[in-house]
């Protein structure tokens, strides 16, 4: 499953020329396709195939990247595809290109959506959005114990545009306690599963920049020497107690959580939820707010149902992330 090629720079996509010249349709399509790689995904598995069909960008699910143990329903896969669609659309917005997004979920051929581009409209750069696209990163470290400005939270809710997608931000102590307990319970259950640990180990990479996917040790706060050992250790030894020490620390020190819910817990809803999540991640990035998706509680039905009841959620939670002011910055993950 590992993708290693020491001759390819798997991090150059995170850079861009501020004096960008996109003076032809060919350059525009090439730029949009290249920058679509910036999309986040579960385990950085990048579970998609992107095709150019005339002036349409088509996004397909790549079943070979399906995380069968941690994501049995393919919910995380379709959330990732939604994040990719939002990234394509955001790149278009950042360069002033008109587009037409059509959700085209088709189980028979894995088509998730198509995005038609109108390149004749001319290019106008939005450098703030370009900066957000190239700065967005998952920060798995501890955050400062300071509240997020309520204006930012209100702006997050106002950003939602897809029907049936609901955002709830958790800041009060009682509900924070419910979320933290549910997350830690689900995470411990997941790590106690040998299959889960082996699947996770297959996507953890040594802290070397020759890999094009997965999670290098430096993105997980794992010391470089240890990062070469962790994948093998996870496969052979039950490290649940060790892993939960760090999990308890980061979860309990989190000042707020965001939960995205949908009315129908189905692939099309997951696509739309992922779309909204990435748009919110870019907004949070622009406000210098760190975030880290923790979806174990969503994938365990018993834990999820308990959380829904305690938080009085009428819809189905499909994505949970912690967020707060970062203590320190982190490096980007690679792209194929």
Protein Blocks (a to p, Z undefined) as FASTA:
>chain_A
ZZcdfkbcfklmmpccfkbccfbfklmmmmmmmmmmmpccehhlopacdddehjaccddd
dfklpcfklmmnommmmmmmmmmmmmmmmmmmmnopacddddfbdfknopabdcdddfkn
opaddfklmmmmmmgccdfbdcddbdcdfklmmmmmmmpmbghiacdddfbfklmmmmmm
mmmmmmmmmmmpmklmmmmmmmpccddfkbfgdjdfklnopafklmmmmmmmmmmpcckl
mmmmmmmmmmmmpcbdcddddfbdcfklmmmmmmmmmmmmmmmmmnopacdddfklmmmm
klmmmmmmmnopabdcfbdcdddddfbdcdddddZZ
